[in-house]
Amino acid sequence: MLILTAIADAPRHGYAIAQEVEKISEGRTKMRTGTLYGALERLLEQELIVVHDEEVVDGRRRRSYTLAPRGREVLATEAARIARTAREATRRLELGGFDGAVTA
């Protein structure tokens, strides 16, 4: 979900994706290189992302990734689900009245 969100607005290469994930998660998630590239390979296999561009920089291949149409659909569906859950949590909190006491 975080990787899909990180590339939802613009194509990004691996390092930029890792930076965006950290930013989106407010520093709670820091992706290690192996974890990130393993996840990107799985997302490619699942056709949720595609390679946007590929170039060689200092003798190393550098790919940038973007959402595939299916990835955009999956991200939108998941974002809507999370929003519904957050609304329900807020609604229940606003009901108030619970003082923390447990009754049997």
HUHU-V393805 format. One record per residue. N is the residue number from 1. RES is the residue in one letter. PHI is phi in radians with two decimals (none if undefined). OMEGA is omega in whole degrees, 0 to 359 (999 if undefined). BURIAL is 1 if it has 9 or more other ideal C-beta (glycine too) atoms within 8 Angstrom, else 0. Layout:
N	RES	PHI	OMEGA	BURIAL
N	RES	PHI	OMEGA	BURIAL
This chain:
1	M	none	181	0
2	L	-1.16	179	1
3	I	-1.17	178	1
4	L	-1.06	179	1
5	T	-1.11	182	1
6	A	-1.09	181	1
7	I	-1.93	182	1
8	A	-1.18	184	0
9	D	-1.74	181	0
10	A	-2.90	175	0
11	P	-1.12	179	0
12	R	-2.51	173	1
13	H	-1.54	187	1
14	G	-0.90	182	1
15	Y	-1.08	179	0
16	A	-1.16	177	1
17	I	-1.11	179	1
18	A	-1.04	178	1
19	Q	-1.13	180	0
20	E	-1.13	178	1
21	V	-1.05	179	1
22	E	-1.11	180	1
23	K	-1.15	181	0
24	I	-1.06	183	1
25	S	-1.49	181	1
26	E	0.97	176	0
27	G	1.46	182	0
28	R	-1.32	181	0
29	T	-2.14	176	1
30	K	-2.10	185	0
31	M	-1.55	173	1
32	R	-1.34	184	0
33	T	-0.95	181	0
34	G	-1.08	179	0
35	T	-1.12	181	0
36	L	-1.06	185	1
37	Y	-1.24	172	1
38	G	-1.13	179	0
39	A	-1.14	179	1
40	L	-1.07	178	1
41	E	-1.09	178	0
42	R	-1.11	179	0
43	L	-1.15	175	1
44	L	-1.13	180	1
45	E	-1.09	180	0
46	Q	-1.42	180	0
47	E	1.05	176	1
48	L	-1.62	176	1
49	I	-2.31	175	1
50	V	-2.37	174	1
51	V	-1.32	181	1
52	H	-1.47	182	0
53	D	-2.70	178	0
54	E	-2.45	179	0
55	E	-2.49	177	0
56	V	-1.86	180	0
57	V	-2.15	182	0
58	D	0.90	177	0
59	G	1.36	180	0
60	R	-2.04	179	0
61	R	-1.27	179	0
62	R	-2.22	180	1
63	R	-1.84	168	1
64	S	-2.00	186	1
65	Y	-2.12	175	1
66	T	-2.49	179	1
67	L	-1.21	169	1
68	A	-1.46	178	1
69	P	-0.92	179	0
70	R	-1.13	178	1
71	G	-1.12	177	1
72	R	-1.10	178	1
73	E	-1.12	180	0
74	V	-1.08	180	1
75	L	-1.12	179	1
76	A	-1.09	179	0
77	T	-1.10	181	0
78	E	-1.18	178	1
79	A	-1.09	178	0
80	A	-1.14	179	0
81	R	-1.11	179	0
82	I	-1.11	179	0
83	A	-1.09	178	0
84	R	-1.10	179	0
85	T	-1.09	180	0
86	A	-1.11	178	0
87	R	-1.08	180	0
88	E	-1.17	177	0
89	A	-1.07	179	0
90	T	-1.11	179	0
91	R	-1.02	182	0
92	R	-1.18	177	0
93	L	-1.14	180	0
94	E	-1.22	177	0
95	L	-1.11	175	0
96	G	0.96	176	0
97	G	1.48	181	0
98	F	-1.44	182	0
99	D	-1.74	179	0
100	G	1.64	180	0
101	A	-1.32	180	0
102	V	-1.74	177	0
103	T	-1.99	182	0
104	A	-1.67	999	0
